[in-house]
Amino acid sequence: MNLISLYYFTELAKELHMTNTAQKLYITQQNLSQHIQRLEQYYGVELFYRKPKLSLTYAGEQLLLAAGRILSEENDLKNRLSDISLLGAGNLKIGIPSYRGEICLPSILPRFHELWPYVSIQLVDTSSEVMEQMVFDGELDLYIGIKYTADPHLEILPLLDDNLFLVVSDSLMVKQLGEECGIVKRQSAGGVKLKEFKDFPFLLPKPPMRLRKMVDQCFLDAGFVPKVFLESSTTELLISLYSYDYGAFFCTQMRLPLLEEKAPDANTFPLMLNGEPVRHRLVLAYHKDRYLPKYMKDFIDITRDVFADLSDIRLDKKADRT
């Protein structure tokens, strides 16, 4: 048994598809099959049912549980040894949504690569819940994303509070509010009362996204069920549809530069809940039991510096708008 075979097994156990897994691993199906056969011969059990479709046997399920721990410990050991290595080589697995990566990684990676040119970086982009679980299971070193609550197993470092805004065009406001448009617009500039927009159609993030959960709480507080025209997993799509006036939508402050580029005339009203601005709590999280090599500590420090700068820039832009 070797760790490469074990890693290939875990990837196949996730995909349960030989062709897709082989392509993902950049190996042939025959090579992948040979690795699985070696493991089955080593342990003396079948790990997969081949028919009617590929699925884990009970033995395979047990090996998958153990393999996660083994590979996590091996990665932890590699991190410890990298501090001893003259090259400072290592691997950093980071969970981060693509749009956040587009904003912060161009500032983070040059500084990090200058310090640690032999450290490779693997990015994962999936739902926040899945990435949190991957950190907990040792499949990710770091998670950069939204988290509202504490966790006894995770070290959570706040990066910034990302304010939420209601985005709506003048033409849609006139259509829905008529002569009241100007009054509502002035009242909403310092903080929007959603009940004033109860007759508007909305473009909303898909459940169970955390942004949707927060927005749904605001609708509940306002006392109405929104008229949903469209649901999307990306705010970028909603921004691209702005000019068509299909509905109002919500945007984080971190995405405002993109909105201002695509729709400079858009109204952006701060979203309020119980008299306070609604904010996404953006954090960096890692497992408390994970060993942090020097390069990981440096990545964390650089990331916190970059987000501090981003926060200052965003505050300056907000002051300019007001």
C-alpha positions as a Markdown table, in Angstrom:
| # | Residue | x | y | z |
|---|---|---|---|---|
| 1 | Met | 0.0 | 0.0 | 0.0 |
| 2 | Asn | 1.3 | 3.5 | -0.9 |
| 3 | Leu | -0.1 | 6.9 | -0.3 |
| 4 | Ile | -0.6 | 7.6 | -4.0 |
| 5 | Ser | -2.8 | 4.6 | -4.4 |
| 6 | Leu | -4.7 | 5.7 | -1.2 |
| 7 | Tyr | -5.1 | 9.2 | -2.6 |
| 8 | Tyr | -6.4 | 7.9 | -5.9 |
| 9 | Phe | -8.8 | 5.7 | -4.1 |
| 10 | Thr | -10.3 | 8.6 | -2.1 |
| 11 | Glu | -10.8 | 10.7 | -5.3 |
| 12 | Leu | -12.5 | 7.7 | -7.0 |
| 13 | Ala | -14.7 | 7.2 | -3.9 |
| 14 | Lys | -15.8 | 10.8 | -4.2 |
| 15 | Glu | -16.5 | 10.8 | -8.0 |
| 16 | Leu | -17.6 | 7.2 | -8.4 |
| 17 | His | -16.7 | 7.5 | -12.1 |
| 18 | Met | -13.5 | 6.0 | -13.5 |
| 19 | Thr | -13.3 | 8.3 | -16.6 |
| 20 | Asn | -13.9 | 11.5 | -14.7 |
| 21 | Thr | -11.5 | 10.6 | -11.9 |
| 22 | Ala | -8.8 | 9.6 | -14.2 |
| 23 | Gln | -9.1 | 12.8 | -16.1 |
| 24 | Lys | -9.0 | 14.8 | -12.9 |
| 25 | Leu | -5.9 | 13.0 | -11.8 |
| 26 | Tyr | -4.2 | 13.2 | -15.2 |
| 27 | Ile | -3.7 | 9.5 | -15.5 |
| 28 | Thr | -5.2 | 6.8 | -17.7 |
| 29 | Gln | -8.2 | 4.7 | -16.6 |
| 30 | Gln | -6.0 | 1.6 | -16.7 |
| 31 | Asn | -3.5 | 3.2 | -14.4 |
| 32 | Leu | -6.2 | 4.2 | -12.0 |
| 33 | Ser | -7.7 | 0.7 | -12.1 |
| 34 | Gln | -4.3 | -0.8 | -11.3 |
| 35 | His | -3.9 | 1.4 | -8.2 |
| 36 | Ile | -7.4 | 0.2 | -7.0 |
| 37 | Gln | -6.5 | -3.4 | -7.6 |
| 38 | Arg | -3.3 | -3.1 | -5.7 |
| 39 | Leu | -5.2 | -1.8 | -2.7 |
| 40 | Glu | -7.8 | -4.6 | -2.9 |
| 41 | Gln | -5.0 | -7.1 | -3.1 |
| 42 | Tyr | -3.1 | -5.5 | -0.2 |
| 43 | Tyr | -6.2 | -5.5 | 2.1 |
| 44 | Gly | -7.8 | -8.7 | 0.7 |
| 45 | Val | -11.2 | -7.1 | 0.2 |
| 46 | Glu | -13.2 | -5.6 | -2.7 |
| 47 | Leu | -13.5 | -1.8 | -2.3 |
| 48 | Phe | -16.0 | -1.1 | -5.0 |
| 49 | Tyr | -19.0 | -2.8 | -6.5 |
| 50 | Arg | -18.5 | -2.6 | -10.3 |
| 51 | Lys | -22.1 | -3.3 | -11.3 |
| 52 | Pro | -24.8 | -2.0 | -12.0 |
| 53 | Lys | -22.8 | 1.1 | -11.3 |
| 54 | Leu | -19.6 | 2.0 | -9.4 |
| 55 | Ser | -20.3 | 2.2 | -5.6 |
| 56 | Leu | -18.4 | 1.6 | -2.4 |
| 57 | Thr | -18.6 | -1.7 | -0.6 |
| 58 | Tyr | -18.8 | -1.6 | 3.2 |
| 59 | Ala | -15.0 | -2.3 | 3.3 |
| 60 | Gly | -14.5 | 0.6 | 0.9 |
| 61 | Glu | -16.5 | 2.9 | 3.2 |
| 62 | Gln | -14.3 | 1.9 | 6.1 |
| 63 | Leu | -11.2 | 2.5 | 4.1 |
| 64 | Leu | -12.4 | 5.9 | 3.0 |
| 65 | Leu | -12.9 | 7.0 | 6.6 |
| 66 | Ala | -9.4 | 5.8 | 7.5 |
| 67 | Ala | -7.8 | 7.2 | 4.3 |
| 68 | Gly | -9.0 | 10.7 | 5.2 |
| 69 | Arg | -7.2 | 10.6 | 8.5 |
| 70 | Ile | -4.1 | 9.0 | 7.0 |
| 71 | Leu | -3.7 | 11.5 | 4.2 |
| 72 | Ser | -4.4 | 14.4 | 6.6 |
| 73 | Glu | -1.7 | 13.2 | 9.0 |
| 74 | Glu | 0.7 | 12.8 | 6.0 |
| 75 | Asn | 0.0 | 16.3 | 4.9 |
| 76 | Asp | 0.5 | 17.5 | 8.5 |
| 77 | Leu | 3.8 | 15.7 | 8.6 |
| 78 | Lys | 4.9 | 17.1 | 5.3 |
| 79 | Asn | 4.1 | 20.6 | 6.6 |
| 80 | Arg | 6.3 | 20.0 | 9.7 |
| 81 | Leu | 9.2 | 18.7 | 7.6 |
| 82 | Ser | 8.9 | 21.6 | 5.3 |
| 83 | Asp | 10.0 | 23.9 | 8.1 |
| 84 | Ile | 13.2 | 21.8 | 8.2 |
| 85 | Ser | 13.7 | 21.6 | 4.5 |
| 86 | Leu | 16.2 | 24.0 | 3.0 |
| 87 | Leu | 13.9 | 24.6 | 0.0 |
| 88 | Gly | 10.9 | 25.4 | 2.1 |
| 89 | Ala | 8.7 | 23.3 | -0.2 |
| 90 | Gly | 5.1 | 22.5 | 0.7 |
| 91 | Asn | 1.5 | 22.5 | -0.4 |
| 92 | Leu | -1.2 | 24.9 | 0.6 |
| 93 | Lys | -4.9 | 24.0 | 0.1 |
| 94 | Ile | -7.2 | 26.9 | 0.3 |
| 95 | Gly | -11.0 | 27.1 | 0.1 |
| 96 | Ile | -12.1 | 30.4 | -1.3 |
| 97 | Pro | -15.0 | 31.5 | -3.6 |
| 98 | Ser | -13.8 | 32.5 | -7.0 |
| 99 | Tyr | -15.0 | 36.1 | -6.9 |
| 100 | Arg | -13.3 | 36.7 | -3.6 |
| 101 | Gly | -10.1 | 35.1 | -5.0 |
| 102 | Glu | -10.2 | 37.5 | -8.0 |
| 103 | Ile | -10.3 | 40.4 | -5.6 |
| 104 | Cys | -7.7 | 39.5 | -3.1 |
| 105 | Leu | -5.3 | 36.9 | -4.6 |
| 106 | Pro | -3.6 | 39.2 | -7.1 |
| 107 | Ser | -2.4 | 41.2 | -4.0 |
| 108 | Ile | -1.7 | 38.1 | -1.8 |
| 109 | Leu | 0.1 | 35.7 | -4.1 |
| 110 | Pro | 3.0 | 37.9 | -5.4 |
| 111 | Arg | 4.1 | 38.7 | -1.8 |
| 112 | Phe | 3.7 | 35.1 | -0.8 |
| 113 | His | 5.5 | 33.6 | -3.8 |
| 114 | Glu | 8.4 | 35.9 | -3.3 |
| 115 | Leu | 8.9 | 34.4 | 0.2 |
| 116 | Trp | 8.0 | 30.8 | -0.6 |
| 117 | Pro | 8.6 | 30.1 | -4.3 |
| 118 | Tyr | 8.6 | 26.3 | -3.8 |
| 119 | Val | 5.2 | 26.1 | -2.1 |
| 120 | Ser | 2.4 | 25.1 | -4.5 |
| 121 | Ile | -1.2 | 26.3 | -4.0 |
| 122 | Gln | -4.4 | 24.4 | -4.6 |
| 123 | Leu | -7.7 | 26.4 | -4.7 |
| 124 | Val | -11.1 | 24.9 | -4.0 |
| 125 | Asp | -14.3 | 26.7 | -4.7 |
| 126 | Thr | -17.5 | 25.1 | -3.5 |
| 127 | Ser | -20.2 | 26.1 | -1.0 |
| 128 | Ser | -19.2 | 27.6 | 2.4 |
| 129 | Glu | -20.7 | 24.6 | 4.3 |
| 130 | Val | -18.7 | 22.1 | 2.2 |
| 131 | Met | -15.4 | 24.1 | 2.6 |
| 132 | Glu | -15.9 | 24.3 | 6.4 |
| 133 | Gln | -16.3 | 20.6 | 6.6 |
| 134 | Met | -13.2 | 20.1 | 4.4 |
| 135 | Val | -11.2 | 22.2 | 6.9 |
| 136 | Phe | -12.7 | 20.1 | 9.7 |
| 137 | Asp | -11.8 | 16.8 | 7.9 |
| 138 | Gly | -8.3 | 18.0 | 7.1 |
| 139 | Glu | -8.9 | 18.3 | 3.4 |
| 140 | Leu | -8.3 | 22.0 | 3.4 |
| 141 | Asp | -5.6 | 24.0 | 5.2 |
| 142 | Leu | -7.4 | 27.3 | 5.1 |
| 143 | Tyr | -10.9 | 28.6 | 4.4 |
| 144 | Ile | -11.5 | 32.2 | 3.4 |
| 145 | Gly | -15.2 | 33.0 | 3.4 |
| 146 | Ile | -18.3 | 33.8 | 5.4 |
| 147 | Lys | -18.9 | 32.5 | 8.9 |
| 148 | Tyr | -21.1 | 33.9 | 11.5 |
| 149 | Thr | -20.7 | 31.5 | 14.5 |
| 150 | Ala | -17.8 | 30.3 | 16.5 |
| 151 | Asp | -16.6 | 26.6 | 16.3 |
| 152 | Pro | -14.7 | 24.9 | 19.0 |
| 153 | His | -12.6 | 23.0 | 16.4 |
| 154 | Leu | -11.7 | 26.0 | 14.3 |
| 155 | Glu | -9.4 | 29.0 | 14.8 |
| 156 | Ile | -11.3 | 31.9 | 13.2 |
| 157 | Leu | -9.7 | 35.2 | 12.3 |
| 158 | Pro | -11.9 | 38.1 | 11.2 |
| 159 | Leu | -10.9 | 39.7 | 8.0 |
| 160 | Leu | -13.6 | 42.3 | 7.4 |
| 161 | Asp | -17.3 | 43.0 | 7.6 |
| 162 | Asp | -18.8 | 43.0 | 4.1 |
| 163 | Asn | -21.9 | 45.3 | 4.1 |
| 164 | Leu | -24.9 | 44.2 | 2.1 |
| 165 | Phe | -26.8 | 46.6 | -0.3 |
| 166 | Leu | -30.1 | 46.6 | -2.1 |
| 167 | Val | -29.5 | 47.3 | -5.8 |
| 168 | Val | -32.3 | 48.8 | -7.9 |
| 169 | Ser | -32.5 | 51.1 | -10.9 |
| 170 | Asp | -34.3 | 54.5 | -11.1 |
| 171 | Ser | -36.6 | 53.2 | -13.8 |
| 172 | Leu | -37.7 | 50.2 | -11.8 |
| 173 | Met | -38.3 | 52.5 | -8.8 |
| 174 | Val | -40.4 | 54.9 | -10.9 |
| 175 | Lys | -42.4 | 51.9 | -12.3 |
| 176 | Gln | -43.2 | 50.5 | -8.9 |
| 177 | Leu | -43.4 | 53.6 | -6.8 |
| 178 | Gly | -44.6 | 56.3 | -9.1 |
| 179 | Glu | -44.6 | 59.7 | -7.4 |
| 180 | Glu | -43.3 | 58.2 | -4.1 |
| 181 | Cys | -40.0 | 57.3 | -5.9 |
| 182 | Gly | -38.1 | 60.4 | -4.9 |
| 183 | Ile | -39.2 | 60.2 | -1.2 |
| 184 | Val | -38.3 | 56.5 | -0.8 |
| 185 | Lys | -35.0 | 57.0 | -2.6 |
| 186 | Arg | -34.0 | 59.8 | -0.2 |
| 187 | Gln | -35.1 | 57.8 | 2.8 |
| 188 | Ser | -33.3 | 54.6 | 1.7 |
| 189 | Ala | -29.9 | 56.4 | 1.1 |
| 190 | Gly | -29.0 | 55.9 | 4.8 |
| 191 | Gly | -30.5 | 52.5 | 5.2 |
| 192 | Val | -33.3 | 50.8 | 3.3 |
| 193 | Lys | -36.6 | 49.6 | 4.8 |
| 194 | Leu | -37.5 | 46.5 | 2.8 |
| 195 | Lys | -41.2 | 47.0 | 3.4 |
| 196 | Glu | -41.1 | 50.0 | 1.1 |
| 197 | Phe | -40.1 | 47.5 | -1.7 |
| 198 | Lys | -42.6 | 44.8 | -1.0 |
| 199 | Asp | -44.3 | 45.1 | -4.4 |
| 200 | Phe | -41.0 | 44.8 | -6.3 |
| 201 | Pro | -39.8 | 41.7 | -8.1 |
| 202 | Phe | -36.5 | 40.3 | -6.8 |
| 203 | Leu | -33.5 | 38.5 | -8.1 |
| 204 | Leu | -32.2 | 36.4 | -5.2 |
| 205 | Pro | -29.3 | 34.1 | -4.4 |
| 206 | Lys | -30.1 | 30.5 | -4.4 |
| 207 | Pro | -30.8 | 28.6 | -1.2 |
| 208 | Pro | -29.0 | 27.4 | 0.9 |
| 209 | Met | -26.4 | 30.2 | 0.2 |
| 210 | Arg | -25.6 | 32.1 | 3.4 |
| 211 | Leu | -26.4 | 35.4 | 1.6 |
| 212 | Arg | -29.9 | 34.0 | 0.9 |
| 213 | Lys | -30.3 | 33.0 | 4.5 |
| 214 | Met | -29.5 | 36.5 | 5.7 |
| 215 | Val | -31.7 | 38.1 | 3.1 |
| 216 | Asp | -34.6 | 35.8 | 4.0 |
| 217 | Gln | -34.3 | 37.0 | 7.6 |
| 218 | Cys | -34.6 | 40.6 | 6.4 |
| 219 | Phe | -37.7 | 39.8 | 4.4 |
| 220 | Leu | -39.1 | 38.0 | 7.5 |
| 221 | Asp | -38.4 | 41.0 | 9.6 |
| 222 | Ala | -40.1 | 43.3 | 7.0 |
| 223 | Gly | -43.2 | 41.1 | 7.2 |
| 224 | Phe | -43.6 | 40.0 | 3.6 |
| 225 | Val | -42.7 | 37.2 | 1.2 |
| 226 | Pro | -40.7 | 38.5 | -1.8 |
| 227 | Lys | -41.9 | 38.1 | -5.4 |
| 228 | Val | -39.0 | 36.0 | -6.8 |
| 229 | Phe | -38.4 | 36.4 | -10.5 |
| 230 | Leu | -35.1 | 34.6 | -10.6 |
| 231 | Glu | -32.6 | 32.8 | -8.4 |
| 232 | Ser | -28.9 | 32.5 | -9.1 |
| 233 | Ser | -25.8 | 31.1 | -7.4 |
| 234 | Thr | -23.7 | 34.1 | -8.6 |
| 235 | Thr | -24.2 | 37.8 | -8.1 |
| 236 | Glu | -22.3 | 38.4 | -11.3 |
| 237 | Leu | -25.3 | 37.1 | -13.3 |
| 238 | Leu | -27.6 | 39.4 | -11.3 |
| 239 | Ile | -25.3 | 42.4 | -12.1 |
| 240 | Ser | -25.3 | 41.5 | -15.8 |
| 241 | Leu | -29.1 | 41.6 | -15.8 |
| 242 | Tyr | -29.4 | 45.0 | -14.0 |
| 243 | Ser | -30.3 | 47.0 | -17.1 |
| 244 | Tyr | -33.3 | 44.8 | -17.9 |
| 245 | Asp | -35.1 | 45.8 | -14.8 |
| 246 | Tyr | -36.2 | 42.2 | -14.0 |
| 247 | Gly | -36.1 | 43.1 | -10.3 |
| 248 | Ala | -34.1 | 44.4 | -7.4 |
| 249 | Phe | -31.2 | 42.3 | -6.0 |
| 250 | Phe | -28.7 | 42.3 | -3.2 |
| 251 | Cys | -24.9 | 42.9 | -3.5 |
| 252 | Thr | -22.1 | 42.7 | -1.0 |
| 253 | Gln | -19.8 | 45.8 | -0.7 |
| 254 | Met | -16.9 | 43.7 | -1.9 |
| 255 | Arg | -18.7 | 43.4 | -5.3 |
| 256 | Leu | -19.6 | 47.1 | -5.6 |
| 257 | Pro | -16.6 | 47.8 | -7.8 |
| 258 | Leu | -17.9 | 45.4 | -10.4 |
| 259 | Leu | -21.4 | 46.8 | -10.1 |
| 260 | Glu | -20.1 | 50.4 | -10.5 |
| 261 | Glu | -18.2 | 49.3 | -13.6 |
| 262 | Lys | -21.2 | 47.6 | -15.2 |
| 263 | Ala | -23.9 | 50.0 | -13.9 |
| 264 | Pro | -22.5 | 53.3 | -12.6 |
| 265 | Asp | -26.0 | 54.7 | -12.2 |
| 266 | Ala | -27.3 | 51.9 | -9.9 |
| 267 | Asn | -28.8 | 52.9 | -6.6 |
| 268 | Thr | -27.2 | 51.0 | -3.8 |
| 269 | Phe | -29.1 | 51.2 | -0.5 |
| 270 | Pro | -27.5 | 49.8 | 2.7 |
| 271 | Leu | -29.6 | 46.9 | 4.0 |
| 272 | Met | -30.7 | 47.1 | 7.6 |
| 273 | Leu | -31.9 | 44.6 | 10.2 |
| 274 | Asn | -33.2 | 45.7 | 13.6 |
| 275 | Gly | -31.8 | 49.2 | 13.0 |
| 276 | Glu | -28.2 | 47.9 | 12.2 |
| 277 | Pro | -26.4 | 47.5 | 8.9 |
| 278 | Val | -26.5 | 43.9 | 7.6 |
| 279 | Arg | -23.0 | 42.5 | 7.2 |
| 280 | His | -21.3 | 39.4 | 6.0 |
| 281 | Arg | -18.6 | 38.4 | 8.4 |
| 282 | Leu | -15.6 | 37.4 | 6.3 |
| 283 | Val | -13.1 | 35.2 | 8.1 |
| 284 | Leu | -10.0 | 33.1 | 7.6 |
| 285 | Ala | -10.4 | 29.8 | 9.4 |
| 286 | Tyr | -8.2 | 26.7 | 10.0 |
| 287 | His | -8.3 | 23.6 | 12.3 |
| 288 | Lys | -7.0 | 24.3 | 15.7 |
| 289 | Asp | -5.2 | 20.9 | 15.8 |
| 290 | Arg | -3.4 | 21.5 | 12.4 |
| 291 | Tyr | 0.3 | 22.2 | 12.5 |
| 292 | Leu | 1.0 | 25.6 | 10.9 |
| 293 | Pro | 4.4 | 25.6 | 9.1 |
| 294 | Lys | 6.1 | 29.0 | 8.6 |
| 295 | Tyr | 4.8 | 29.4 | 5.1 |
| 296 | Met | 1.2 | 29.0 | 6.2 |
| 297 | Lys | 1.7 | 31.5 | 9.0 |
| 298 | Asp | 3.2 | 33.9 | 6.4 |
| 299 | Phe | 0.2 | 33.4 | 4.1 |
| 300 | Ile | -2.2 | 34.2 | 6.9 |
| 301 | Asp | -0.3 | 37.3 | 7.9 |
| 302 | Ile | -0.2 | 38.5 | 4.3 |
| 303 | Thr | -3.9 | 37.8 | 3.8 |
| 304 | Arg | -4.8 | 39.8 | 6.9 |
| 305 | Asp | -2.7 | 42.7 | 5.7 |
| 306 | Val | -4.3 | 42.7 | 2.2 |
| 307 | Phe | -7.9 | 42.6 | 3.6 |
| 308 | Ala | -7.0 | 45.4 | 6.0 |
| 309 | Asp | -6.0 | 47.4 | 2.9 |
| 310 | Leu | -9.1 | 46.4 | 1.0 |
| 311 | Ser | -11.3 | 47.5 | 4.0 |
| 312 | Asp | -9.7 | 50.9 | 4.0 |
| 313 | Ile | -10.2 | 51.3 | 0.3 |
| 314 | Arg | -13.8 | 50.3 | 0.5 |
| 315 | Leu | -14.4 | 52.7 | 3.4 |
| 316 | Asp | -12.8 | 55.5 | 1.3 |
| 317 | Lys | -15.1 | 54.7 | -1.6 |
| 318 | Lys | -18.1 | 54.7 | 0.6 |
| 319 | Ala | -17.1 | 58.1 | 1.9 |
| 320 | Asp | -16.8 | 59.4 | -1.6 |
| 321 | Arg | -20.3 | 58.2 | -2.5 |
| 322 | Thr | -21.8 | 59.9 | 0.6 |
